[in-house]
Amino acid sequence: MRFVYSDRYKLDIGAHVFQTEKYAMVRDNLIATNQAVPFDFVEPPEPNIDDIQLVHTKEYVEDLLNLRWSPRTVHSELPLTSEVVQGFMLFASGTIEACRMALDDKIAMHIGGGFHHAFADHGEGFCYINDIAVGIRKMQHDKLIERAAVIDCDLHQGNGTARIFQGDTNVFTFSIHQERLYPVKERSDLDIGLDDETSDDVYIEQLQNIVGKILSQHKPELVVYVAGADPFKYDQLGALRLTKRGLAFRDRIVIEACYKRGIPVAPVTAGGYALDAKDTGEIHTNTARECLRALGQLKPPVKPAEPGEQPAPSQAEQQPS
């Protein structure tokens, strides 16, 4: 299996709840536990502004490129620097690449992306470029697909994605999220807003009841799966109470449902703001493990080595950790 990843995803945004070092943690976790080798990680191509403008307005893109604070950029909660703007452009290129690879390989994960609060004409939250929408529009533009679906399991509703695709019958948007929480909600094709303190059992039941129906009824040729780590019970920005085990089952439901139906799926990592960044990295790593499991490529896990030691094997797991 191939993963899209770049060391350039570690952006300098200062002291921030969005810890961009999490991407390298996922790469390192997969290598340390013998689930991947360096060759499995694909560097995204350099971004193409024309691809970005398949979704985002010319005026907004010009504001970003010229680092202008304007009504279109001011709602972001990130610095507006050349490094950050180019980083978000690269994230979009990464999701394009993951979508393209998924069409070839059935599953391809982007260790990055998932910036679902960006609208066509402005940024919001921690999101400048909506890579999810860019990836889908690029696949449609290149006539590789007609129909797509977004299955968004981040803590927050994908309001930017919902608005971008409103009225487009070729792209089905679904979001399951904490209801009484940022952002101001837009209308997805299907929204499930969960109560505070929702735990594994209720979440999994809701998701199991709907994913198969979405895939069977809409018949997408590609799914972008927004696998946010932030429904985790120790996340700093939310009040859902999912465990790591529950989040891994969530991943399995979505990824296996797509794979068993022959529908290519491209997971993106989206949010994750645990008190300990290692928890966020582990949750995203478990998403990668569920991709490998669906493909029959999951290897018996090994205990990561201490510095200077070789990894030691441990017992194979039967359930997500």
N, C-alpha and C positions, 0 to 999 in steps of 0.2 A: 504494500500500500504506500501511496505517496502523500506527503503532507506539504502544504505551502507554508513557508516560514522565511523570515528575514531577521538578521541581527539588527537591522535598522528599525525594527518595530519598537525597540527600547528608546522612547522619546524622552527628552528632557522637558518635563512639564512642572518641575519643582516639586515641593512637598505636596502630595496630592493623594486622595483616596483611590484614584485610578493608578494602579501600580503597573507600569508598562514592562517591568522586569518579569511579569508572569509568563510572557510568551517564551522566553528562553528557558524558564523552569519546565515548561511542558516538553520542549525539545530535549532538555537534559534528562528529565524523568524517563522518557521513552528510550533513550539510548542506554541509560544506566540500568534499566530493568530488562534489557535485551529485547525490547519490542520493536526497535528500529535501529538503523545504522545511518551514519551521516548522509549516505547516498539517497536515502528515502526523502530527504527534505529538499524541496524545490524552491529556489529563489524566484520571487515574482518578477515579471518583466518590468521595465521602466514604464511608468504610467503615461497614458495618452490622453491629452486634454479632450480630444473629440469623444473618447469613451465616457469621460466624466460628464460631458455636456449632453449625453444621451438622456441624462436624468436632471442635472442641475442647470439653472439658468446661466446665461452668459454673464449677466451682471454680477451674480453671486460668485461665480468662479473668478472673475476679474478682481473682486474684492479680496478673495482669498490670496490670489497670486500676488497682489500688490500690498498685502498685509494691512488692509484698510478696516478700521473699526467703522461699522455702518449699521443701519437697522437690520442688515442681512447677517452680520457676523456677531453683533453685540450680545446675543442671547446664549452664545457658547460659554461654557464654564472652564475653558482651557485657554492657555496663552495663544496669541496669534503671532507665531514666529515662522520663519522659512522652514525650519526643521519640522515643526508640527504640521504645517500645511503639506509639505512634501511627503511626510509620513502618512498622512491620511490619504493622499493620492496613491501612495504605494499600497496601503491596505486595500483600496478599491481594485488596483491591479491584481492583488493577491486573490481577492474573491472572484474576479474574472477567471483567473487561472484555475482556481479550485473548481469552478463551475465547468470549465472546459474539460478538466481532467476527470471529473465525475461522469461526464457524458461518455468518456472512454472506458473508465475503470469501475463504474457503478457507485463507488464511494471515494471521495477525496476530501480531506479535511483541511480547512484553512486555520492555522494556529494564529488567529488574528481576525479582524473584521467584526461585523455584527453591529455597526453603528446606526442603529435604527431610529434615532431621534432626529437625524438630519432630514430636512424637507428639501423640496426641489429648489426653493429660493432663499433658504436661510439655514443656519446651523442652530443646534439646540443641545443642551446638556453637555455631554462629553463627545459630541458628534459633529464633525464638519462635513464629511462626505458619506452619503448613504451607499456604502459598498454593496449592500444586499440588492438594492434596486439597480445599481450600475451593472452588477454581474448578470442579473436577469435580462436587462435591456440589451446588453452586449450580445448575449446568446440569441436573443430574438433578432437583433440587427444583423447578425451574421447568418441568420436563417438556420441555426442549429436546433432551435426549438420554436414552438408557438406558444405552448401552455406551460405555466410554472405555478408553484405554490411556495408560500413562505409559512413555515411552522415556527412560530416565535415563542420560545419557552423561557425567555429572560424574565427577571423579576418585574420589569417595567414594560408597559405596553409599547409596542413599536409604532408610535404615533406618526413619525415621519414616513415610514414604509406604508402604513395604512393610507395616509393622504395621497402619496405618490400614485398608488395603484387604485384609488377609488374610481369606480366606474369602468375599470378594465376587466372585462369578463375572461380574459386570457390569463390573469394572474390572481390566484386566490390567496388572501391574507388571513391568517389565523394567529391569534395571540392569547396566551393564558398567562395571567399576571396578577400581582397584588392590586386590588381595585382602589383602595383608599391610599393612594401614593402618586407622586409625580409619575407621568406628566399629565397635563390636561388631555383627556382621551379624544382620539379621533375614532372614526368608525372603520374597523376592519370588516372583512366579509363575515368573520365569526370571532367574537371576543368572549372569553371566560374570565370574569373578574373574581378573584378569590378573596375571602375574608382574611384579615390579619390572623396570625397564628395557625394558618392552614399547614398541616403536616403531611407526611409521606402518603398515608393511605387515601386521603381525600383527593390529593393532587393526582396520584396515579390513577385512581378510579375515573376522574374527570377526563384525563388524557386518553386512557384506554378506550373510552366510550366514543371518542371523536376522531382520532387520527385515521383509522381505517376508512371511516365514512368520507372524510375529506379526499383521501386518495382514490377511493372507488368512484365517487361522484364527480369530482373535478377532473380526474385523469391527467394530472400534470406530467410533463415530460422531464421535469427537473424540480427537485425540492431544495430550497435553501433552508437549512435547519439552524435556527438561532439558539445556540445551546448555552445560554448565560449561566454562570456559576452563582449568581446572586440570589436565587431562592434559598440558598444555604442558611441554616439556622443561626450562624454566627456572622452573617454579612452585616456590614455597618450601615447599609442604606435601606434595609427592608425589615419586614416582620413576618415573612413566611418562615416555616420551621422545617424545611427539608433537610434530611441527613445526606451525607455523601453517598450512602447506599441508595437512598431514594432517588437522588439525582442521576445515579448511574442507571437505575431502572427506567427512569424517564428517557434517558438517551437510548436505551435498548428498545423501548417501545417505538420511538420514532424511526430510528435507523433500520431496525429489522423490518418494520412495516413497509418502508420504502424498498429495501433490498429484496424482500420476498415477492414483491410485486414487479420487480424489474425496473423500478423508478430510480434513476440516478439521484444521489443526495450529496449535498455539499454542506457539512456542518461548519459554522463559524462560531468563534468563542464568545463574542459579545461581553456582557458585564461580569463583574466579580470583584467584590470589595471586602473580603473577609478580614478580620482583625489580623490574622496571620496570613501573609501572602502565600505561604506554602500551602495552605488549605485551598486557596483559589487555584494554584497550580495543579494540585492533586485532582481537583474536580474536573478541570479541563483535560488532564491526562486520562481520567476515566472515560471521558467522551471519546478520546482517541482509541482507548482500549475497546470500547463498544463497537467502534468501526471495524477494528481488527477482528473482533469476535464474530461479527456478522459475515465477514469475508472468510472466516475459518483460518485466520492467520494469527490469532492470539496465542502467544507462547506461554509456557509456565513462568509465572513471575519470579524474579530474582530480587533478593534484598540488595538495595543500592550499596555499593562499597563505601567504606570509610576511606578518607584520603590515603593513597598509597597501597590500598588493598584491592584484590580482585573481587568482583561481585560473587556472592554465594547464593546458590539456588535455594528456593523455599518451596513449600507445597503449593500446588496449583489451586486456584480459587474456583469454586463452583458458582459463586454469586458475585455481583459487583461489590467492590469495597467502598 
